[in-house]
Amino acid sequence: MFKPIEITEDLFYIGVNDRTKELFEHLWPLPKGVSYNSYLIVDDKTALFDTVDICYSDLFFQKLEIALNGKQLNYIVINHMEPDHSGSLRLLRDRYPEVEIVGNKRTADMIKGYYGITDNVKIIEDFEELSLGKHCLKFFLTPMVHWPETMMTYETTKKIVFSGDAFGTFGTLDGGITDTQLHPERYYDEMVRYYSNVVGKFGSPVQKALEKLADVEIKYICSTHGPVWTREDQINKVVSIYDKLSRYEGDEGVVIAYGSMYGHTEQMAETIAYELAQHGIKEVILHNVSKRHHSYIIRDIFKYKGLIIGSPTYNNKLYPEVEYLVSKIESRDMKNRYFGYFGSFTWAGAAVRNLSKFAEASNFEVVGSPIETKQSMTANDYDACIALGKAMADRLILDRK
């Protein structure tokens, strides 16, 4: 038996926590788990916002029944069709055959494709409104944040934004549901990791969505992952995180991502890092690509302006994990980064040549001169690494003015 969790008058949280899944979308590690959030407004008419992963449907329906307290379920609003949120929709329709599914045209197409449902689907337009009684819903289409059908729903009385995946974060809700009941700071890095890996390619659509909501008063943000944001300072904080990330604006700092089989390329990375620190750059993050999951490296690349990549030559190409990382960066259309690169080889060099191609394709601002070491690092190679570290530090320091 569960007691309904009331966020504010008439608004109930009926989400669930997933502490079992190892990888989100079978890609991103979940050391702190993840929540699937669903919400219910109880008024003259009732409206449910999104469902949960089908693995947790039994628990979800128990919570929903208790929160409804005998009332009929009138609407299910689908802000995002990804199956971790719509997965229980077919079962929901079976339990509540009269419920009207609310979404946009693209949502309706996906409902048919995923679940074979075509009846009792209400297709809404941008800025259309739907009254529940004393509560009124207004719909904002926000395509490509991060699927083409995504939208946000704004409740005009309490000033609540049901934001779909936007402003969401990895990490379960361990007791507290709202930001007043927990330490929200522990979710910031996981919000950045979620954004950079899941949403990161779609900076321009995110900017358009933020512009659409710019004049809307917001007192609650109800995302489909992570805490409910209710404090003014926290709402401003999470919106500013999305704004900054979608503009591809980084803080002062450098990510050095490198592959190394026997330590020679790693020595180059450490020499560059040392010189950066000597010139006052305090945020220097070294990632061994063979040991650190790429989702954390991508997160840090989104956080900091400077990026230096090092790779040994492997089968006349980049080291495989470096090549994988480079492809991930390219697929996110990242902008506004300062880039340096280095590499090593034993008998035939190819890593630096391939990193040069990446530099050209990325349109990053190349800083310093690339370094290519044969076999082990010589005194000249050491000096070249020092020079690259200094060049990156100087470029970052220039932005302080």
C-alpha positions in Angstrom: 0.0 0.0 0.0 1.4 3.4 -1.0 0.5 6.8 0.2 0.2 9.3 -2.7 3.0 11.8 -2.9 1.5 15.2 -3.3 3.9 17.7 -4.7 1.5 20.6 -4.5 -2.3 20.8 -4.3 -3.9 18.4 -6.8 -0.5 17.3 -8.2 0.8 13.8 -7.4 4.1 12.1 -8.1 3.7 8.5 -9.2 7.1 7.8 -10.7 9.4 4.8 -10.0 13.1 4.3 -9.4 15.3 1.9 -11.4 18.3 0.7 -9.4 18.8 -2.4 -11.5 19.6 -1.3 -15.0 23.3 -1.2 -15.7 23.2 0.9 -18.9 20.6 3.6 -19.9 19.6 2.9 -23.6 22.2 0.0 -23.3 24.9 2.7 -23.7 25.3 5.0 -20.6 26.4 3.6 -17.2 24.0 4.2 -14.4 26.1 3.9 -11.2 23.4 5.9 -9.3 20.4 4.4 -11.1 17.7 6.5 -12.8 14.1 7.5 -12.1 11.1 7.4 -14.5 8.8 10.2 -13.5 5.1 10.3 -14.0 2.6 12.9 -12.6 -1.1 13.1 -12.1 -3.3 16.2 -11.8 -6.7 15.5 -10.0 -9.3 18.1 -10.9 -12.8 17.9 -12.4 -11.0 15.9 -15.0 -7.8 14.0 -14.3 -4.7 14.1 -16.4 -1.7 11.8 -16.3 1.6 13.0 -17.7 3.7 10.2 -19.3 4.0 6.6 -18.0 7.1 4.6 -17.0 9.2 1.8 -18.3 7.1 -1.3 -18.7 9.4 -3.2 -16.3 7.8 -1.1 -13.5 4.2 -1.1 -14.7 2.8 -3.1 -11.8 4.2 -0.6 -9.2 3.2 2.3 -11.4 -0.4 1.2 -11.6 -0.6 0.6 -7.9 0.5 4.2 -7.3 -1.9 5.5 -10.0 -4.9 3.8 -8.5 -4.2 5.2 -5.1 -3.7 8.7 -6.4 -6.9 8.6 -8.4 -8.8 7.6 -5.3 -11.7 6.2 -7.2 -11.9 8.9 -9.9 -11.9 8.2 -13.6 -8.7 8.7 -15.6 -9.6 11.2 -18.4 -6.4 12.1 -20.1 -2.9 10.7 -20.6 -0.6 13.4 -22.0 2.4 12.1 -23.8 5.2 14.6 -23.8 7.8 12.1 -25.1 7.3 8.7 -26.8 10.6 7.1 -25.8 9.7 3.7 -24.3 11.2 4.5 -20.9 8.2 6.9 -20.6 5.6 5.5 -22.9 6.3 1.8 -22.3 3.2 1.3 -20.1 0.8 3.0 -22.5 -0.6 -0.2 -24.0 -1.3 -1.6 -20.6 -2.7 1.7 -19.4 -5.2 1.7 -22.3 -6.2 -1.8 -21.4 -6.9 -0.8 -17.8 -8.6 2.5 -18.7 -10.2 2.0 -22.1 -11.9 5.4 -22.0 -8.8 7.4 -21.4 -8.0 10.0 -24.1 -4.4 10.1 -25.3 -3.2 13.6 -25.8 -0.2 14.4 -28.1 0.8 16.0 -31.3 0.6 14.6 -34.8 4.1 13.0 -34.6 3.1 11.5 -31.2 0.0 9.9 -32.8 2.2 8.4 -35.6 4.5 6.9 -33.0 1.7 5.6 -30.8 0.3 3.7 -33.8 3.8 2.4 -34.7 4.8 1.3 -31.2 1.5 0.2 -29.7 -1.0 -0.1 -32.5 -3.3 2.4 -30.9 -5.3 4.7 -33.2 -8.6 5.3 -31.4 -9.4 8.0 -28.9 -6.2 10.0 -29.6 -6.5 13.7 -29.3 -4.1 15.6 -31.6 -3.1 19.0 -30.3 -1.4 22.0 -32.0 1.3 24.3 -30.7 -0.1 26.6 -27.9 -3.4 24.8 -27.8 -5.1 24.7 -24.4 -7.1 22.0 -22.5 -9.2 22.7 -19.4 -9.3 20.2 -16.6 -11.5 22.5 -14.4 -9.5 24.9 -12.3 -6.4 23.7 -14.0 -5.6 24.6 -17.6 -3.0 22.9 -19.8 -1.1 24.7 -22.5 1.0 22.7 -25.0 4.4 23.8 -26.4 5.8 21.8 -29.2 9.6 21.4 -28.7 10.7 19.1 -31.6 14.2 17.5 -31.4 14.5 18.0 -27.6 15.5 15.2 -28.3 13.0 13.4 -30.5 10.8 14.9 -33.3 7.6 14.5 -31.3 8.8 16.0 -28.0 6.6 18.7 -26.4 6.2 20.3 -23.0 2.9 20.9 -21.1 2.4 24.0 -19.0 -0.2 24.1 -16.3 -1.3 27.8 -16.1 -2.7 27.9 -12.5 0.2 26.5 -10.5 2.8 27.5 -13.2 4.0 23.9 -13.7 6.1 22.8 -16.7 5.9 19.1 -17.5 9.1 19.2 -19.5 9.6 15.6 -20.8 13.3 14.7 -20.8 14.4 18.4 -20.7 16.0 19.4 -17.4 16.3 15.7 -16.5 19.2 13.9 -14.9 20.5 10.4 -14.2 20.2 9.3 -10.6 17.4 7.8 -8.5 15.3 9.7 -6.1 16.3 8.3 -2.7 13.5 9.5 -0.4 13.2 13.1 -1.5 11.2 13.9 -4.7 11.6 17.7 -4.8 14.8 19.9 -4.6 13.7 21.0 -1.1 13.9 17.5 0.2 17.4 16.6 -1.0 20.8 18.1 -1.9 20.3 19.1 -5.6 24.0 19.7 -6.1 24.6 16.0 -6.3 22.6 15.9 -9.5 24.3 18.6 -11.5 27.1 16.5 -13.0 24.7 13.8 -13.9 22.4 16.4 -15.6 25.4 17.5 -17.7 26.3 13.9 -18.5 22.6 13.2 -19.4 22.4 16.3 -21.6 25.8 15.9 -23.3 25.3 12.2 -24.2 21.5 12.0 -24.9 20.5 15.5 -26.0 23.9 17.0 -26.9 23.6 17.0 -30.7 20.4 19.2 -30.6 21.7 22.5 -29.2 19.7 24.6 -31.7 16.3 23.0 -31.0 17.0 23.3 -27.2 17.7 27.0 -27.7 14.4 27.3 -29.6 12.5 25.6 -26.8 14.1 27.9 -24.2 13.1 30.9 -26.3 9.5 29.6 -26.5 9.3 29.4 -22.7 11.2 32.6 -22.0 8.2 34.6 -21.1 6.4 31.8 -19.2 6.4 32.1 -15.4 7.7 28.8 -13.9 7.3 27.7 -10.3 7.7 23.9 -10.9 9.6 21.9 -13.4 8.5 18.3 -13.5 10.9 16.4 -15.7 10.7 12.7 -16.6 14.1 12.0 -14.9 15.4 13.2 -11.6 14.1 15.7 -9.0 11.1 18.0 -9.3 12.6 21.5 -9.4 10.6 23.9 -7.2 13.0 26.4 -5.7 13.5 29.6 -7.7 17.3 29.4 -7.5 17.2 25.8 -8.6 14.9 26.4 -11.5 17.2 29.2 -12.6 20.2 26.9 -12.2 18.9 24.0 -14.3 17.6 26.3 -17.0 21.0 28.0 -17.1 22.7 24.6 -17.4 20.6 23.8 -20.4 21.1 27.2 -21.9 24.9 27.1 -21.5 25.3 23.5 -22.8 23.0 24.1 -25.8 25.2 27.2 -26.7 28.3 25.0 -26.4 29.8 27.4 -24.0 32.5 25.9 -21.8 34.2 27.0 -18.6 37.9 27.6 -18.4 39.6 24.2 -18.3 41.1 21.4 -20.4 40.1 17.8 -21.1 43.1 15.7 -22.1 41.7 12.4 -23.5 44.4 9.9 -24.5 45.0 6.2 -25.4 48.2 4.5 -24.4 49.2 0.9 -24.6 52.6 1.0 -22.9 52.7 4.4 -21.3 54.5 6.6 -23.8 51.5 8.5 -25.0 50.4 8.9 -21.4 53.7 10.5 -20.5 53.1 13.1 -23.2 49.6 13.7 -21.7 51.0 14.2 -18.2 53.7 16.6 -19.5 51.1 18.8 -21.2 48.9 18.7 -18.1 51.8 19.8 -15.9 52.5 22.8 -18.1 48.8 23.8 -18.1 48.9 23.8 -14.3 52.1 25.8 -14.2 50.3 28.5 -16.1 47.3 28.7 -13.7 44.8 26.4 -15.4 43.3 24.6 -12.4 40.7 22.5 -14.2 42.7 19.9 -16.1 41.0 16.6 -16.5 42.9 13.6 -17.8 40.9 10.7 -19.2 42.5 7.4 -20.2 40.0 6.3 -22.9 40.6 2.6 -22.1 39.6 3.0 -18.5 37.0 5.8 -18.4 33.6 5.3 -20.1 33.2 7.7 -23.0 30.0 9.2 -21.5 32.0 10.8 -18.7 34.6 12.1 -21.2 31.9 13.6 -23.4 30.4 15.2 -20.3 33.7 16.9 -19.5 34.2 18.0 -23.1 30.9 19.8 -22.8 32.0 21.4 -19.6 35.4 22.9 -20.6 36.6 25.0 -23.5 39.9 23.2 -24.0 40.3 19.7 -25.6 43.5 17.9 -26.3 43.5 14.4 -27.7 46.4 12.0 -27.9 46.6 8.6 -29.6 49.2 6.0 -30.5 49.0 4.6 -34.1 47.1 1.4 -34.1 46.8 -0.7 -37.4 47.6 2.5 -39.3 44.7 4.3 -37.7 43.8 5.9 -34.4 43.8 3.8 -31.3 40.3 2.2 -31.3 39.0 3.8 -28.2 40.2 7.2 -29.3 38.6 6.7 -32.7 35.3 5.8 -31.0 35.6 9.0 -28.9 36.3 11.1 -31.9 33.2 9.7 -33.7 31.1 10.6 -30.6 32.3 14.1 -30.6 31.7 14.5 -34.3 28.1 13.2 -34.0 27.3 15.9 -31.5 28.2 18.8 -33.8 30.1 20.5 -31.0 31.3 24.1 -31.4 33.5 26.7 -29.6 36.3 24.5 -28.5 40.1 25.0 -28.5 41.8 21.9 -29.8 45.3 20.5 -29.6 46.5 17.0 -30.4 49.5 14.6 -30.2 50.4 11.1 -31.0 53.0 8.3 -31.1 54.1 5.4 -33.2 56.7 2.7 -33.4 57.4 2.2 -37.1 54.8 4.1 -39.2 52.8 7.1 -37.9 49.1 7.6 -38.7 47.5 8.9 -35.4 48.5 12.6 -35.8 47.4 12.6 -39.5 44.0 11.3 -38.5 43.6 13.7 -35.7 44.5 16.5 -38.1 41.6 15.3 -40.3 39.3 15.5 -37.3 40.5 19.0 -36.4 39.7 20.2 -39.9 36.3 18.5 -39.9 35.3 19.8 -36.5 36.1 23.5 -37.2 37.5 23.7 -33.7 40.2 26.4 -33.2 43.5 24.5 -33.3 46.0 25.7 -30.7 49.7 25.0 -30.7 51.6 22.6 -32.9 50.7 18.9 -33.0 53.4 16.5 -31.6 54.3 13.1 -33.0 56.6 10.9 -31.0 58.5 7.9 -32.4 58.8 5.1 -29.9 59.6 7.0 -26.7 59.6 10.6 -25.7 62.8 12.5 -26.5 64.0 15.8 -25.0 62.6 17.6 -28.1 59.3 15.8 -27.7 59.2 16.9 -24.1 59.8 20.5 -25.1 57.1 20.2 -27.7 54.6 19.0 -25.1 55.5 21.9 -22.8 54.9 24.2 -25.8 51.5 22.7 -26.5 50.5 23.0 -22.8 51.6 26.7 -22.7 49.8 27.5 -26.0 46.5 26.1 -24.7 46.9 27.9 -21.4 47.6 31.2 -23.1 44.6 30.8 -25.3 42.3 30.2 -22.3 43.8 33.0 -20.4 43.1 35.3 -23.3 39.4 34.8 -22.7 39.7 36.2 -19.2 40.2 39.7 -20.5 
